[in-house]
């Protein structure tokens, strides 16, 4: 893969959506030899004027890569594309799962990968495509720390901070808990704004208080379009994804024989408002 000062790793990227697309562009524009693959040819059009090459299959992409990043939508996609990548990736290669999926999906694929000398790390992200473009995406990493150091320069093209959470799957757990907390913040903030309305407080002014005070959260300070708070506005943007991740949090807690706790009713309140009940 090249030591410090050595040749840059060849990077393959699969999953060129609203999140993955800006990440892939940062890798390409930072000078890494990059290969792309997409199910839909139109996803590749934005890269026609770049140095990126296009593979005709995930296996072909893997053969041309040292590091393969997956930013596909769901567990089924990670399993399917991951297996295809493994069919082409040489010993010593690295698979990076940027998708938000069940930790066990990453662990199972990591075990398969290890049998052929390939290492997997899970590295879900938070911040959106605009954060990737501005090199300030949060990356939560689970897996071997030495492998993370190999791929850290690639991550640094779009991310800061890059946080190592523990073994494979730990990044997914952190991302799921982050999204559980954000969903709960939506529910709590909606309740606080509703109470403010009943008590006669101007909501735009209250938003400024929340933005500057100890009660601040992203949900409270940033999600107040049009001077009125309504968690339902988040539904088209994030409703299904937050529903999925709250369900995953409950599933993980149940498997661990522990309680989710007070965060769950608040999260459920927001999901119900968004009409995506758990």
MOZIQUI-V742145 format. One record per pair of residues at least 12 apart in sequence whose C-alpha atoms are under 6 Angstrom apart, sorted by the first residue. I is the first residue (numbers start at 1). J is the second residue. D is the distance in Angstrom with one decimal. If there is no record, write none. Layout:
i=[I	I]
j=[J	J]
d=[D	D]
This chain:
i=[9	10	10	10	10	11	11	11	11	12	12	12	12	12	13	13	13	14	14	15	15	18	19	19	20	22	22	22	23	23	26	27	34	35	35	35	36	37	37	58	58	59	59	59	59	62	62	62	63	63	66	67	67	67	68	69	70	70	71	71	72	75	91	91	92	92	93	94	94	94	95	96	96	96	97	97	98	98	99	100	103	103	121	121	121	122	122	122	123	123	123	123	124	124	125	125	126	132	135	135	136	136	137	137	138	138	138	139	140	140	141	141	141	141	142	142	142	142	142	142	142	143	143	176	180	183	184	184	184	185	186	186	187	187	187	187	188	189	204	207	232	232	235	243]
j=[66	33	34	65	66	34	65	67	68	34	35	36	65	68	36	68	69	37	70	71	72	129	128	129	71	129	132	133	132	158	157	157	52	52	53	54	54	54	55	84	85	84	85	87	88	85	88	89	88	89	93	93	94	95	95	96	97	98	98	99	99	101	117	118	117	118	118	118	119	120	120	120	121	122	122	123	123	124	124	124	169	172	142	143	168	141	142	171	139	140	141	171	139	140	138	139	138	158	158	159	159	160	159	160	159	160	161	162	163	171	163	164	165	171	165	166	167	168	169	170	171	167	168	245	246	267	263	266	267	219	219	270	266	267	269	270	266	220	227	221	273	274	274	278]
d=[5.7	5.0	6.0	4.7	5.1	4.8	5.2	4.9	5.8	5.6	4.6	5.8	5.5	4.5	5.2	5.8	4.8	5.5	5.1	4.5	4.7	5.9	5.7	4.6	5.6	5.6	5.9	5.7	5.6	6.0	5.8	5.9	5.1	5.6	4.8	5.5	4.8	5.9	5.4	5.8	5.4	5.4	4.9	5.8	4.4	5.4	5.0	4.7	4.9	5.3	4.9	5.8	4.7	5.9	4.9	4.6	5.0	5.6	4.9	4.7	5.7	5.4	4.7	5.5	5.7	5.3	5.0	5.7	4.9	5.6	4.6	5.9	5.1	5.7	4.6	5.6	4.7	4.3	5.5	5.5	4.3	5.5	5.7	4.8	5.9	5.6	5.1	5.9	5.8	5.2	4.4	5.8	5.9	5.6	5.5	4.6	5.1	4.7	3.9	4.8	4.7	4.5	4.2	5.6	5.9	5.8	5.2	4.8	5.1	4.7	5.9	4.7	5.7	4.5	5.5	5.1	4.9	4.3	5.4	4.6	4.4	4.2	4.0	5.5	5.3	4.8	5.8	4.5	3.8	5.8	5.3	5.8	5.0	5.8	5.4	4.3	5.9	5.3	5.3	5.7	5.4	4.2	4.9	5.7]
